[in-house]
Amino acid sequence: MMLKPHQILDTYYLEARRDLLELAALFDRYDAAVKREGSSPRKEEKHDILHRALLYLADSDSSEGGRTNALLDLFSEI
């Protein structure tokens, strides 16, 4: 049975929220480590790709789907 749009959100909202909080915590830990070292962060490819993925999702307004494939392409850059 195919889920209705509201059922998808009801079913997966908590998991998505958890995953976003995990990403926020990762970036907070990274920033704290940079601050501890007392220097500006060096260019980190993995950090950049995660940041680009979040920006893509935030700016994505696609009713066609394809977000997953776009992120897989982005992650394949490493």
mmJSON file of the N, C-alpha and C atoms, coordinates in Angstrom:
{"data_MODEL":{"atom_site":{
"group_PDB":["ATOM","ATOM","ATOM","ATOM","ATOM","ATOM","ATOM","ATOM","ATOM","ATOM","ATOM","ATOM","ATOM","ATOM","ATOM","ATOM","ATOM","ATOM","ATOM","ATOM","ATOM","ATOM","ATOM","ATOM","ATOM","ATOM","ATOM","ATOM","ATOM","ATOM","ATOM","ATOM","ATOM","ATOM","ATOM","ATOM","ATOM","ATOM","ATOM","ATOM","ATOM","ATOM","ATOM","ATOM","ATOM","ATOM","ATOM","ATOM","ATOM","ATOM","ATOM","ATOM","ATOM","ATOM","ATOM","ATOM","ATOM","ATOM","ATOM","ATOM","ATOM","ATOM","ATOM","ATOM","ATOM","ATOM","ATOM","ATOM","ATOM","ATOM","ATOM","ATOM","ATOM","ATOM","ATOM","ATOM","ATOM","ATOM","ATOM","ATOM","ATOM","ATOM","ATOM","ATOM","ATOM","ATOM","ATOM","ATOM","ATOM","ATOM","ATOM","ATOM","ATOM","ATOM","ATOM","ATOM","ATOM","ATOM","ATOM","ATOM","ATOM","ATOM","ATOM","ATOM","ATOM","ATOM","ATOM","ATOM","ATOM","ATOM","ATOM","ATOM","ATOM","ATOM","ATOM","ATOM","ATOM","ATOM","ATOM","ATOM","ATOM","ATOM","ATOM","ATOM","ATOM","ATOM","ATOM","ATOM","ATOM","ATOM","ATOM","ATOM","ATOM","ATOM","ATOM","ATOM","ATOM","ATOM","ATOM","ATOM","ATOM","ATOM","ATOM","ATOM","ATOM","ATOM","ATOM","ATOM","ATOM","ATOM","ATOM","ATOM","ATOM","ATOM","ATOM","ATOM","ATOM","ATOM","ATOM","ATOM","ATOM","ATOM","ATOM","ATOM","ATOM","ATOM","ATOM","ATOM","ATOM","ATOM","ATOM","ATOM","ATOM","ATOM","ATOM","ATOM","ATOM","ATOM","ATOM","ATOM","ATOM","ATOM","ATOM","ATOM","ATOM","ATOM","ATOM","ATOM","ATOM","ATOM","ATOM","ATOM","ATOM","ATOM","ATOM","ATOM","ATOM","ATOM","ATOM","ATOM","ATOM","ATOM","ATOM","ATOM","ATOM","ATOM","ATOM","ATOM","ATOM","ATOM","ATOM","ATOM","ATOM","ATOM","ATOM","ATOM","ATOM","ATOM","ATOM","ATOM","ATOM","ATOM","ATOM","ATOM","ATOM","ATOM","ATOM","ATOM","ATOM","ATOM","ATOM","ATOM","ATOM","ATOM"],
"id":[1,2,3,4,5,6,7,8,9,10,11,12,13,14,15,16,17,18,19,20,21,22,23,24,25,26,27,28,29,30,31,32,33,34,35,36,37,38,39,40,41,42,43,44,45,46,47,48,49,50,51,52,53,54,55,56,57,58,59,60,61,62,63,64,65,66,67,68,69,70,71,72,73,74,75,76,77,78,79,80,81,82,83,84,85,86,87,88,89,90,91,92,93,94,95,96,97,98,99,100,101,102,103,104,105,106,107,108,109,110,111,112,113,114,115,116,117,118,119,120,121,122,123,124,125,126,127,128,129,130,131,132,133,134,135,136,137,138,139,140,141,142,143,144,145,146,147,148,149,150,151,152,153,154,155,156,157,158,159,160,161,162,163,164,165,166,167,168,169,170,171,172,173,174,175,176,177,178,179,180,181,182,183,184,185,186,187,188,189,190,191,192,193,194,195,196,197,198,199,200,201,202,203,204,205,206,207,208,209,210,211,212,213,214,215,216,217,218,219,220,221,222,223,224,225,226,227,228,229,230,231,232,233,234],
"type_symbol":["N","C","C","N","C","C","N","C","C","N","C","C","N","C","C","N","C","C","N","C","C","N","C","C","N","C","C","N","C","C","N","C","C","N","C","C","N","C","C","N","C","C","N","C","C","N","C","C","N","C","C","N","C","C","N","C","C","N","C","C","N","C","C","N","C","C","N","C","C","N","C","C","N","C","C","N","C","C","N","C","C","N","C","C","N","C","C","N","C","C","N","C","C","N","C","C","N","C","C","N","C","C","N","C","C","N","C","C","N","C","C","N","C","C","N","C","C","N","C","C","N","C","C","N","C","C","N","C","C","N","C","C","N","C","C","N","C","C","N","C","C","N","C","C","N","C","C","N","C","C","N","C","C","N","C","C","N","C","C","N","C","C","N","C","C","N","C","C","N","C","C","N","C","C","N","C","C","N","C","C","N","C","C","N","C","C","N","C","C","N","C","C","N","C","C","N","C","C","N","C","C","N","C","C","N","C","C","N","C","C","N","C","C","N","C","C","N","C","C","N","C","C","N","C","C","N","C","C","N","C","C","N","C","C"],
"label_atom_id":["N","CA","C","N","CA","C","N","CA","C","N","CA","C","N","CA","C","N","CA","C","N","CA","C","N","CA","C","N","CA","C","N","CA","C","N","CA","C","N","CA","C","N","CA","C","N","CA","C","N","CA","C","N","CA","C","N","CA","C","N","CA","C","N","CA","C","N","CA","C","N","CA","C","N","CA","C","N","CA","C","N","CA","C","N","CA","C","N","CA","C","N","CA","C","N","CA","C","N","CA","C","N","CA","C","N","CA","C","N","CA","C","N","CA","C","N","CA","C","N","CA","C","N","CA","C","N","CA","C","N","CA","C","N","CA","C","N","CA","C","N","CA","C","N","CA","C","N","CA","C","N","CA","C","N","CA","C","N","CA","C","N","CA","C","N","CA","C","N","CA","C","N","CA","C","N","CA","C","N","CA","C","N","CA","C","N","CA","C","N","CA","C","N","CA","C","N","CA","C","N","CA","C","N","CA","C","N","CA","C","N","CA","C","N","CA","C","N","CA","C","N","CA","C","N","CA","C","N","CA","C","N","CA","C","N","CA","C","N","CA","C","N","CA","C","N","CA","C","N","CA","C","N","CA","C","N","CA","C","N","CA","C","N","CA","C","N","CA","C","N","CA","C"],
"label_alt_id":[null,null,null,null,null,null,null,null,null,null,null,null,null,null,null,null,null,null,null,null,null,null,null,null,null,null,null,null,null,null,null,null,null,null,null,null,null,null,null,null,null,null,null,null,null,null,null,null,null,null,null,null,null,null,null,null,null,null,null,null,null,null,null,null,null,null,null,null,null,null,null,null,null,null,null,null,null,null,null,null,null,null,null,null,null,null,null,null,null,null,null,null,null,null,null,null,null,null,null,null,null,null,null,null,null,null,null,null,null,null,null,null,null,null,null,null,null,null,null,null,null,null,null,null,null,null,null,null,null,null,null,null,null,null,null,null,null,null,null,null,null,null,null,null,null,null,null,null,null,null,null,null,null,null,null,null,null,null,null,null,null,null,null,null,null,null,null,null,null,null,null,null,null,null,null,null,null,null,null,null,null,null,null,null,null,null,null,null,null,null,null,null,null,null,null,null,null,null,null,null,null,null,null,null,null,null,null,null,null,null,null,null,null,null,null,null,null,null,null,null,null,null,null,null,null,null,null,null,null,null,null,null,null,null],
"label_comp_id":["MET","MET","MET","MET","MET","MET","LEU","LEU","LEU","LYS","LYS","LYS","PRO","PRO","PRO","HIS","HIS","HIS","GLN","GLN","GLN","ILE","ILE","ILE","LEU","LEU","LEU","ASP","ASP","ASP","THR","THR","THR","TYR","TYR","TYR","TYR","TYR","TYR","LEU","LEU","LEU","GLU","GLU","GLU","ALA","ALA","ALA","ARG","ARG","ARG","ARG","ARG","ARG","ASP","ASP","ASP","LEU","LEU","LEU","LEU","LEU","LEU","GLU","GLU","GLU","LEU","LEU","LEU","ALA","ALA","ALA","ALA","ALA","ALA","LEU","LEU","LEU","PHE","PHE","PHE","ASP","ASP","ASP","ARG","ARG","ARG","TYR","TYR","TYR","ASP","ASP","ASP","ALA","ALA","ALA","ALA","ALA","ALA","VAL","VAL","VAL","LYS","LYS","LYS","ARG","ARG","ARG","GLU","GLU","GLU","GLY","GLY","GLY","SER","SER","SER","SER","SER","SER","PRO","PRO","PRO","ARG","ARG","ARG","LYS","LYS","LYS","GLU","GLU","GLU","GLU","GLU","GLU","LYS","LYS","LYS","HIS","HIS","HIS","ASP","ASP","ASP","ILE","ILE","ILE","LEU","LEU","LEU","HIS","HIS","HIS","ARG","ARG","ARG","ALA","ALA","ALA","LEU","LEU","LEU","LEU","LEU","LEU","TYR","TYR","TYR","LEU","LEU","LEU","ALA","ALA","ALA","ASP","ASP","ASP","SER","SER","SER","ASP","ASP","ASP","SER","SER","SER","SER","SER","SER","GLU","GLU","GLU","GLY","GLY","GLY","GLY","GLY","GLY","ARG","ARG","ARG","THR","THR","THR","ASN","ASN","ASN","ALA","ALA","ALA","LEU","LEU","LEU","LEU","LEU","LEU","ASP","ASP","ASP","LEU","LEU","LEU","PHE","PHE","PHE","SER","SER","SER","GLU","GLU","GLU","ILE","ILE","ILE"],
"label_asym_id":["A","A","A","A","A","A","A","A","A","A","A","A","A","A","A","A","A","A","A","A","A","A","A","A","A","A","A","A","A","A","A","A","A","A","A","A","A","A","A","A","A","A","A","A","A","A","A","A","A","A","A","A","A","A","A","A","A","A","A","A","A","A","A","A","A","A","A","A","A","A","A","A","A","A","A","A","A","A","A","A","A","A","A","A","A","A","A","A","A","A","A","A","A","A","A","A","A","A","A","A","A","A","A","A","A","A","A","A","A","A","A","A","A","A","A","A","A","A","A","A","A","A","A","A","A","A","A","A","A","A","A","A","A","A","A","A","A","A","A","A","A","A","A","A","A","A","A","A","A","A","A","A","A","A","A","A","A","A","A","A","A","A","A","A","A","A","A","A","A","A","A","A","A","A","A","A","A","A","A","A","A","A","A","A","A","A","A","A","A","A","A","A","A","A","A","A","A","A","A","A","A","A","A","A","A","A","A","A","A","A","A","A","A","A","A","A","A","A","A","A","A","A","A","A","A","A","A","A","A","A","A","A","A","A"],
"label_entity_id":["1","1","1","1","1","1","1","1","1","1","1","1","1","1","1","1","1","1","1","1","1","1","1","1","1","1","1","1","1","1","1","1","1","1","1","1","1","1","1","1","1","1","1","1","1","1","1","1","1","1","1","1","1","1","1","1","1","1","1","1","1","1","1","1","1","1","1","1","1","1","1","1","1","1","1","1","1","1","1","1","1","1","1","1","1","1","1","1","1","1","1","1","1","1","1","1","1","1","1","1","1","1","1","1","1","1","1","1","1","1","1","1","1","1","1","1","1","1","1","1","1","1","1","1","1","1","1","1","1","1","1","1","1","1","1","1","1","1","1","1","1","1","1","1","1","1","1","1","1","1","1","1","1","1","1","1","1","1","1","1","1","1","1","1","1","1","1","1","1","1","1","1","1","1","1","1","1","1","1","1","1","1","1","1","1","1","1","1","1","1","1","1","1","1","1","1","1","1","1","1","1","1","1","1","1","1","1","1","1","1","1","1","1","1","1","1","1","1","1","1","1","1","1","1","1","1","1","1","1","1","1","1","1","1"],
"label_seq_id":[1,1,1,2,2,2,3,3,3,4,4,4,5,5,5,6,6,6,7,7,7,8,8,8,9,9,9,10,10,10,11,11,11,12,12,12,13,13,13,14,14,14,15,15,15,16,16,16,17,17,17,18,18,18,19,19,19,20,20,20,21,21,21,22,22,22,23,23,23,24,24,24,25,25,25,26,26,26,27,27,27,28,28,28,29,29,29,30,30,30,31,31,31,32,32,32,33,33,33,34,34,34,35,35,35,36,36,36,37,37,37,38,38,38,39,39,39,40,40,40,41,41,41,42,42,42,43,43,43,44,44,44,45,45,45,46,46,46,47,47,47,48,48,48,49,49,49,50,50,50,51,51,51,52,52,52,53,53,53,54,54,54,55,55,55,56,56,56,57,57,57,58,58,58,59,59,59,60,60,60,61,61,61,62,62,62,63,63,63,64,64,64,65,65,65,66,66,66,67,67,67,68,68,68,69,69,69,70,70,70,71,71,71,72,72,72,73,73,73,74,74,74,75,75,75,76,76,76,77,77,77,78,78,78],
"pdbx_PDB_ins_code":[null,null,null,null,null,null,null,null,null,null,null,null,null,null,null,null,null,null,null,null,null,null,null,null,null,null,null,null,null,null,null,null,null,null,null,null,null,null,null,null,null,null,null,null,null,null,null,null,null,null,null,null,null,null,null,null,null,null,null,null,null,null,null,null,null,null,null,null,null,null,null,null,null,null,null,null,null,null,null,null,null,null,null,null,null,null,null,null,null,null,null,null,null,null,null,null,null,null,null,null,null,null,null,null,null,null,null,null,null,null,null,null,null,null,null,null,null,null,null,null,null,null,null,null,null,null,null,null,null,null,null,null,null,null,null,null,null,null,null,null,null,null,null,null,null,null,null,null,null,null,null,null,null,null,null,null,null,null,null,null,null,null,null,null,null,null,null,null,null,null,null,null,null,null,null,null,null,null,null,null,null,null,null,null,null,null,null,null,null,null,null,null,null,null,null,null,null,null,null,null,null,null,null,null,null,null,null,null,null,null,null,null,null,null,null,null,null,null,null,null,null,null,null,null,null,null,null,null,null,null,null,null,null,null],
"Cartn_x":[0.838,0.0,0.882,0.547,1.28,0.806,1.758,1.412,1.003,0.098,-0.305,0.769,0.819,1.86,1.941,0.808,0.849,1.295,0.993,1.418,2.935,3.514,4.975,5.624,5.12,5.674,5.436,4.243,3.95,4.872,5.167,5.968,7.451,7.979,9.431,9.924,9.032,9.425,10.468,10.228,11.16,12.535,12.578,13.868,14.602,13.904,14.522,15.011,14.208,14.606,15.867,15.924,17.111,18.341,18.182,19.313,19.805,18.89,19.288,19.993,19.507,20.182,21.581,21.75,23.078,24.021,23.525,24.358,24.717,23.755,24.031,25.104,25.01,25.997,27.375,27.414,28.694,29.352,28.588,29.141,29.548,28.79,29.172,30.485,30.641,31.887,33.067,32.829,33.883,34.297,33.307,33.601,34.342,33.947,34.617,36.071,36.317,37.685,38.54,37.962,38.691,39.024,38.055,38.272,39.346,39.342,40.354,41.75,41.874,43.182,43.614,42.682,43.014,43.399,42.872,43.174,41.913,42.007,40.857,40.848,39.657,39.582,40.256,40.973,41.553,40.456,40.7,39.706,39.559,38.375,38.068,37.021,37.381,36.477,35.188,35.301,34.109,33.175,33.73,32.928,32.209,32.948,32.376,31.231,31.412,30.367,29.119,29.29,28.124,27.394,28.154,27.56,26.807,27.414,26.75,25.486,25.511,24.323,23.184,23.501,22.463,21.901,22.778,22.302,21.424,21.817,21.013,19.623,19.57,18.266,17.432,18.077,17.346,16.801,17.537,17.133,16.356,16.306,15.665,14.156,13.58,12.138,11.649,11.965,11.684,10.481,9.491,8.373,8.627,9.752,10.111,10.883,11.274,12.135,13.56,14.359,15.734,16.724,16.254,17.174,18.189,17.718,18.611,19.731,19.396,20.428,21.38,20.86,21.722,22.725,22.263,23.186,24.175,23.732,24.665,25.758,25.391,26.389,27.363,26.837,27.675,28.636,28.127,28.964,29.998,29.759,30.729,31.969,31.955,33.107,34.29,34.041,35.138,35.855],
"Cartn_y":[-1.185,0.0,1.247,2.178,3.437,4.375,5.007,5.953,7.29,7.969,9.315,10.291,11.492,12.442,12.677,12.881,13.133,11.887,10.707,9.471,9.298,9.721,9.66,10.532,11.759,12.65,12.083,11.58,10.996,9.812,9.025,7.82,8.129,9.065,9.27,10.561,11.374,12.664,12.531,11.648,11.529,11.049,10.134,9.673,10.801,11.564,12.678,13.738,14.011,14.991,14.536,13.24,12.683,12.844,12.541,12.634,14.075,15.025,16.433,16.882,16.416,16.742,16.133,14.943,14.317,15.163,15.679,16.541,17.837,18.412,19.63,19.356,18.226,17.863,17.646,17.018,16.814,18.155,19.089,20.406,21.15,21.011,21.639,21.058,19.725,19.098,19.558,19.65,20.121,21.55,22.43,23.822,23.919,23.115,23.12,22.654,21.665,21.176,22.25,22.96,24.057,25.132,25.471,26.496,26.062,24.782,24.254,24.38,24.158,24.258,25.703,26.633,28.046,28.536,27.903,28.335,28.26,28.853,28.753,27.355,26.864,25.5,25.419,24.344,24.127,23.596,23.659,23.191,21.682,21.258,19.841,19.444,18.526,18.126,17.507,16.664,16.014,17.037,17.999,19.074,19.848,20.169,20.927,20.164,18.868,18.079,17.977,17.769,17.73,19.072,20.148,21.486,21.709,21.322,21.458,20.611,19.425,18.559,19.216,19.801,20.483,21.679,22.442,23.588,23.129,22.045,21.514,21.119,20.407,19.992,21.19,22.183,23.372,24.174,24.207,25.01,24.214,22.909,22.052,22.235,22.492,22.645,21.779,20.503,19.597,18.725,18.776,17.855,16.588,16.565,15.431,14.364,14.65,13.726,13.911,12.896,12.979,13.5,13.87,14.391,13.331,12.101,11.023,10.82,10.761,10.593,11.774,12.978,14.16,14.083,13.65,13.527,12.392,11.294,10.196,10.658,11.46,12.005,12.91,13.731,14.628,13.83,12.806,12.003,11.177,10.929,10.152,10.978,12.263,13.131,12.811,12.119,11.807,10.561],
"Cartn_z":[0.0,0.0,0.0,-0.839,-0.917,0.187,0.848,1.901,1.303,1.984,1.594,2.093,1.514,1.92,3.43,4.09,5.532,6.3,5.762,6.421,6.34,5.236,5.101,6.158,6.314,7.342,8.739,8.993,10.306,10.604,9.592,9.776,9.942,9.181,9.127,9.767,10.296,10.855,11.959,12.921,14.051,13.597,12.655,12.133,11.421,10.625,9.907,10.884,11.893,12.916,13.625,13.966,14.618,13.733,12.452,11.536,11.392,11.345,11.264,12.539,13.683,14.943,14.99,14.446,14.365,13.52,12.401,11.559,12.272,12.967,13.728,14.78,15.459,16.48,15.855,14.678,13.992,13.677,13.116,12.806,14.076,15.162,16.434,16.959,16.887,17.338,16.479,15.184,14.273,14.632,14.802,15.145,16.474,17.455,18.752,18.61,17.778,17.563,16.896,15.942,15.286,16.314,17.145,18.165,19.156,19.562,20.486,19.909,18.6,17.959,17.775,17.927,17.862,16.473,15.466,14.109,13.262,12.098,11.197,10.586,10.271,9.731,8.365,8.152,6.834,5.915,4.672,3.696,3.837,4.253,4.435,3.405,2.526,1.451,2.002,3.025,3.583,4.218,4.915,5.515,4.417,3.371,2.254,1.587,1.381,0.716,1.591,2.895,3.787,3.774,3.803,3.774,2.467,1.352,0.048,-0.021,0.569,0.569,1.337,2.491,3.268,2.514,1.884,1.098,-0.051,-0.705,-1.803,-1.315,-0.199,0.329,0.757,1.357,1.807,0.631,-0.473,-1.629,-2.66,-2.49,-3.473,-3.428,-4.578,-4.676,-5.83,-5.728,-6.827,-6.513,-7.369,-7.216,-8.029,-8.722,-9.563,-8.786,-7.553,-6.828,-7.307,-7.175,-7.653,-6.641,-5.456,-4.443,-4.02,-3.883,-3.454,-4.467,-5.727,-6.76,-6.809,-6.623,-6.614,-5.468,-4.301,-3.167,-3.38,-3.956,-4.25,-5.21,-6.206,-7.11,-6.363,-5.474,-4.684,-3.793,-3.128,-2.228,-2.994,-4.257,-5.041,-5.378,-5.062,-5.335,-4.417,-3.327,-2.394,-2.86],
"occupancy":[1.0,1.0,1.0,1.0,1.0,1.0,1.0,1.0,1.0,1.0,1.0,1.0,1.0,1.0,1.0,1.0,1.0,1.0,1.0,1.0,1.0,1.0,1.0,1.0,1.0,1.0,1.0,1.0,1.0,1.0,1.0,1.0,1.0,1.0,1.0,1.0,1.0,1.0,1.0,1.0,1.0,1.0,1.0,1.0,1.0,1.0,1.0,1.0,1.0,1.0,1.0,1.0,1.0,1.0,1.0,1.0,1.0,1.0,1.0,1.0,1.0,1.0,1.0,1.0,1.0,1.0,1.0,1.0,1.0,1.0,1.0,1.0,1.0,1.0,1.0,1.0,1.0,1.0,1.0,1.0,1.0,1.0,1.0,1.0,1.0,1.0,1.0,1.0,1.0,1.0,1.0,1.0,1.0,1.0,1.0,1.0,1.0,1.0,1.0,1.0,1.0,1.0,1.0,1.0,1.0,1.0,1.0,1.0,1.0,1.0,1.0,1.0,1.0,1.0,1.0,1.0,1.0,1.0,1.0,1.0,1.0,1.0,1.0,1.0,1.0,1.0,1.0,1.0,1.0,1.0,1.0,1.0,1.0,1.0,1.0,1.0,1.0,1.0,1.0,1.0,1.0,1.0,1.0,1.0,1.0,1.0,1.0,1.0,1.0,1.0,1.0,1.0,1.0,1.0,1.0,1.0,1.0,1.0,1.0,1.0,1.0,1.0,1.0,1.0,1.0,1.0,1.0,1.0,1.0,1.0,1.0,1.0,1.0,1.0,1.0,1.0,1.0,1.0,1.0,1.0,1.0,1.0,1.0,1.0,1.0,1.0,1.0,1.0,1.0,1.0,1.0,1.0,1.0,1.0,1.0,1.0,1.0,1.0,1.0,1.0,1.0,1.0,1.0,1.0,1.0,1.0,1.0,1.0,1.0,1.0,1.0,1.0,1.0,1.0,1.0,1.0,1.0,1.0,1.0,1.0,1.0,1.0,1.0,1.0,1.0,1.0,1.0,1.0,1.0,1.0,1.0,1.0,1.0,1.0],
"B_iso_or_equiv":[0.0,0.0,0.0,0.0,0.0,0.0,0.0,0.0,0.0,0.0,0.0,0.0,0.0,0.0,0.0,0.0,0.0,0.0,0.0,0.0,0.0,0.0,0.0,0.0,0.0,0.0,0.0,0.0,0.0,0.0,0.0,0.0,0.0,0.0,0.0,0.0,0.0,0.0,0.0,0.0,0.0,0.0,0.0,0.0,0.0,0.0,0.0,0.0,0.0,0.0,0.0,0.0,0.0,0.0,0.0,0.0,0.0,0.0,0.0,0.0,0.0,0.0,0.0,0.0,0.0,0.0,0.0,0.0,0.0,0.0,0.0,0.0,0.0,0.0,0.0,0.0,0.0,0.0,0.0,0.0,0.0,0.0,0.0,0.0,0.0,0.0,0.0,0.0,0.0,0.0,0.0,0.0,0.0,0.0,0.0,0.0,0.0,0.0,0.0,0.0,0.0,0.0,0.0,0.0,0.0,0.0,0.0,0.0,0.0,0.0,0.0,0.0,0.0,0.0,0.0,0.0,0.0,0.0,0.0,0.0,0.0,0.0,0.0,0.0,0.0,0.0,0.0,0.0,0.0,0.0,0.0,0.0,0.0,0.0,0.0,0.0,0.0,0.0,0.0,0.0,0.0,0.0,0.0,0.0,0.0,0.0,0.0,0.0,0.0,0.0,0.0,0.0,0.0,0.0,0.0,0.0,0.0,0.0,0.0,0.0,0.0,0.0,0.0,0.0,0.0,0.0,0.0,0.0,0.0,0.0,0.0,0.0,0.0,0.0,0.0,0.0,0.0,0.0,0.0,0.0,0.0,0.0,0.0,0.0,0.0,0.0,0.0,0.0,0.0,0.0,0.0,0.0,0.0,0.0,0.0,0.0,0.0,0.0,0.0,0.0,0.0,0.0,0.0,0.0,0.0,0.0,0.0,0.0,0.0,0.0,0.0,0.0,0.0,0.0,0.0,0.0,0.0,0.0,0.0,0.0,0.0,0.0,0.0,0.0,0.0,0.0,0.0,0.0,0.0,0.0,0.0,0.0,0.0,0.0],
"pdbx_formal_charge":[null,null,null,null,null,null,null,null,null,null,null,null,null,null,null,null,null,null,null,null,null,null,null,null,null,null,null,null,null,null,null,null,null,null,null,null,null,null,null,null,null,null,null,null,null,null,null,null,null,null,null,null,null,null,null,null,null,null,null,null,null,null,null,null,null,null,null,null,null,null,null,null,null,null,null,null,null,null,null,null,null,null,null,null,null,null,null,null,null,null,null,null,null,null,null,null,null,null,null,null,null,null,null,null,null,null,null,null,null,null,null,null,null,null,null,null,null,null,null,null,null,null,null,null,null,null,null,null,null,null,null,null,null,null,null,null,null,null,null,null,null,null,null,null,null,null,null,null,null,null,null,null,null,null,null,null,null,null,null,null,null,null,null,null,null,null,null,null,null,null,null,null,null,null,null,null,null,null,null,null,null,null,null,null,null,null,null,null,null,null,null,null,null,null,null,null,null,null,null,null,null,null,null,null,null,null,null,null,null,null,null,null,null,null,null,null,null,null,null,null,null,null,null,null,null,null,null,null,null,null,null,null,null,null],
"auth_seq_id":[1,1,1,2,2,2,3,3,3,4,4,4,5,5,5,6,6,6,7,7,7,8,8,8,9,9,9,10,10,10,11,11,11,12,12,12,13,13,13,14,14,14,15,15,15,16,16,16,17,17,17,18,18,18,19,19,19,20,20,20,21,21,21,22,22,22,23,23,23,24,24,24,25,25,25,26,26,26,27,27,27,28,28,28,29,29,29,30,30,30,31,31,31,32,32,32,33,33,33,34,34,34,35,35,35,36,36,36,37,37,37,38,38,38,39,39,39,40,40,40,41,41,41,42,42,42,43,43,43,44,44,44,45,45,45,46,46,46,47,47,47,48,48,48,49,49,49,50,50,50,51,51,51,52,52,52,53,53,53,54,54,54,55,55,55,56,56,56,57,57,57,58,58,58,59,59,59,60,60,60,61,61,61,62,62,62,63,63,63,64,64,64,65,65,65,66,66,66,67,67,67,68,68,68,69,69,69,70,70,70,71,71,71,72,72,72,73,73,73,74,74,74,75,75,75,76,76,76,77,77,77,78,78,78],
"auth_comp_id":["MET","MET","MET","MET","MET","MET","LEU","LEU","LEU","LYS","LYS","LYS","PRO","PRO","PRO","HIS","HIS","HIS","GLN","GLN","GLN","ILE","ILE","ILE","LEU","LEU","LEU","ASP","ASP","ASP","THR","THR","THR","TYR","TYR","TYR","TYR","TYR","TYR","LEU","LEU","LEU","GLU","GLU","GLU","ALA","ALA","ALA","ARG","ARG","ARG","ARG","ARG","ARG","ASP","ASP","ASP","LEU","LEU","LEU","LEU","LEU","LEU","GLU","GLU","GLU","LEU","LEU","LEU","ALA","ALA","ALA","ALA","ALA","ALA","LEU","LEU","LEU","PHE","PHE","PHE","ASP","ASP","ASP","ARG","ARG","ARG","TYR","TYR","TYR","ASP","ASP","ASP","ALA","ALA","ALA","ALA","ALA","ALA","VAL","VAL","VAL","LYS","LYS","LYS","ARG","ARG","ARG","GLU","GLU","GLU","GLY","GLY","GLY","SER","SER","SER","SER","SER","SER","PRO","PRO","PRO","ARG","ARG","ARG","LYS","LYS","LYS","GLU","GLU","GLU","GLU","GLU","GLU","LYS","LYS","LYS","HIS","HIS","HIS","ASP","ASP","ASP","ILE","ILE","ILE","LEU","LEU","LEU","HIS","HIS","HIS","ARG","ARG","ARG","ALA","ALA","ALA","LEU","LEU","LEU","LEU","LEU","LEU","TYR","TYR","TYR","LEU","LEU","LEU","ALA","ALA","ALA","ASP","ASP","ASP","SER","SER","SER","ASP","ASP","ASP","SER","SER","SER","SER","SER","SER","GLU","GLU","GLU","GLY","GLY","GLY","GLY","GLY","GLY","ARG","ARG","ARG","THR","THR","THR","ASN","ASN","ASN","ALA","ALA","ALA","LEU","LEU","LEU","LEU","LEU","LEU","ASP","ASP","ASP","LEU","LEU","LEU","PHE","PHE","PHE","SER","SER","SER","GLU","GLU","GLU","ILE","ILE","ILE"],
"auth_asym_id":["A","A","A","A","A","A","A","A","A","A","A","A","A","A","A","A","A","A","A","A","A","A","A","A","A","A","A","A","A","A","A","A","A","A","A","A","A","A","A","A","A","A","A","A","A","A","A","A","A","A","A","A","A","A","A","A","A","A","A","A","A","A","A","A","A","A","A","A","A","A","A","A","A","A","A","A","A","A","A","A","A","A","A","A","A","A","A","A","A","A","A","A","A","A","A","A","A","A","A","A","A","A","A","A","A","A","A","A","A","A","A","A","A","A","A","A","A","A","A","A","A","A","A","A","A","A","A","A","A","A","A","A","A","A","A","A","A","A","A","A","A","A","A","A","A","A","A","A","A","A","A","A","A","A","A","A","A","A","A","A","A","A","A","A","A","A","A","A","A","A","A","A","A","A","A","A","A","A","A","A","A","A","A","A","A","A","A","A","A","A","A","A","A","A","A","A","A","A","A","A","A","A","A","A","A","A","A","A","A","A","A","A","A","A","A","A","A","A","A","A","A","A","A","A","A","A","A","A","A","A","A","A","A","A"],
"auth_atom_id":["N","CA","C","N","CA","C","N","CA","C","N","CA","C","N","CA","C","N","CA","C","N","CA","C","N","CA","C","N","CA","C","N","CA","C","N","CA","C","N","CA","C","N","CA","C","N","CA","C","N","CA","C","N","CA","C","N","CA","C","N","CA","C","N","CA","C","N","CA","C","N","CA","C","N","CA","C","N","CA","C","N","CA","C","N","CA","C","N","CA","C","N","CA","C","N","CA","C","N","CA","C","N","CA","C","N","CA","C","N","CA","C","N","CA","C","N","CA","C","N","CA","C","N","CA","C","N","CA","C","N","CA","C","N","CA","C","N","CA","C","N","CA","C","N","CA","C","N","CA","C","N","CA","C","N","CA","C","N","CA","C","N","CA","C","N","CA","C","N","CA","C","N","CA","C","N","CA","C","N","CA","C","N","CA","C","N","CA","C","N","CA","C","N","CA","C","N","CA","C","N","CA","C","N","CA","C","N","CA","C","N","CA","C","N","CA","C","N","CA","C","N","CA","C","N","CA","C","N","CA","C","N","CA","C","N","CA","C","N","CA","C","N","CA","C","N","CA","C","N","CA","C","N","CA","C","N","CA","C","N","CA","C","N","CA","C","N","CA","C","N","CA","C"],
"pdbx_PDB_model_num":[1,1,1,1,1,1,1,1,1,1,1,1,1,1,1,1,1,1,1,1,1,1,1,1,1,1,1,1,1,1,1,1,1,1,1,1,1,1,1,1,1,1,1,1,1,1,1,1,1,1,1,1,1,1,1,1,1,1,1,1,1,1,1,1,1,1,1,1,1,1,1,1,1,1,1,1,1,1,1,1,1,1,1,1,1,1,1,1,1,1,1,1,1,1,1,1,1,1,1,1,1,1,1,1,1,1,1,1,1,1,1,1,1,1,1,1,1,1,1,1,1,1,1,1,1,1,1,1,1,1,1,1,1,1,1,1,1,1,1,1,1,1,1,1,1,1,1,1,1,1,1,1,1,1,1,1,1,1,1,1,1,1,1,1,1,1,1,1,1,1,1,1,1,1,1,1,1,1,1,1,1,1,1,1,1,1,1,1,1,1,1,1,1,1,1,1,1,1,1,1,1,1,1,1,1,1,1,1,1,1,1,1,1,1,1,1,1,1,1,1,1,1,1,1,1,1,1,1,1,1,1,1,1,1]
}}}
